Amino acid sequence: MSVSGLCEVCQQPDVDHSCDRCGRLVCDDHFDEHAGFCVECTAELGGGRPGQGGAEERPDGVDTYRS
């Protein structure tokens, strides 16, 4: 997504993305393409969108289905 303004993390004029979570305008360096979030939201969430992690996010076996 091409947007105009300053990166809200580093104040550089090369803004290319808008965070899907908080709406911050950020440059390539401060956007996690995989998550769709700025690096600050990605860090708050532990590296990705909630519910997309593997078994390491559910060490007690919660949310696993067995037949």
N, C-alpha and C positions, 0 to 999 in steps of 0.2 A: 504494500500500500504506500503510495507516495503522499506525503503530507508536508506542510511547510511550518517552520518555526524552529525553535532551539530544542535540543535534546534536554529533557527535564532531569537527567542524571548528571551529564557532564557539560551542558551548555554549549555544545558544538552545533553549528548550523546545519549539519548533515542529518536531518531527521527523515527516516524512511518508514517508520512503523508506529503503530498505536497499540498499546497494551490492551489485550482483550479483557483483562480483569479490572484494571484501575483507570484506563484511558490515557495514561501518560504518553506523550510523544517522545520517542527515543530513537537513537541512531542504531546502526547495525551492531556496534560493540555492546550495547546495553539491551539487546532484544534476544530472547531465547526463541529461535525459529520453531523448534520442536514443540514447545509448550504454548507458544503464542502470547507469552507474557514478557514484561520487562524483567530485567535481572532482579530487581527488588522484590517483585511479586513471586518470581520463581524461587528465590531464597526463602521467603516467608512460608511458602508451601512445601518446602523441602525438596525442590528440584523438578516439580512437574504438576500437572493438574491433579486435583484430588480424584482418587478412584482409578487412576491409570497405572498405579504401581503394581509390582509383583508381590510375591509371597513375603518379601522382607517388610512390607508395610502391614502385614497381617501375621505377626509371629505366633499368635495364639490360635491360629486357625479360623478366626472369625471371618465370615463372608466367603467361606469355601463351601462348595456343594459336592456332596458325595452321593452316589446311587446306592 
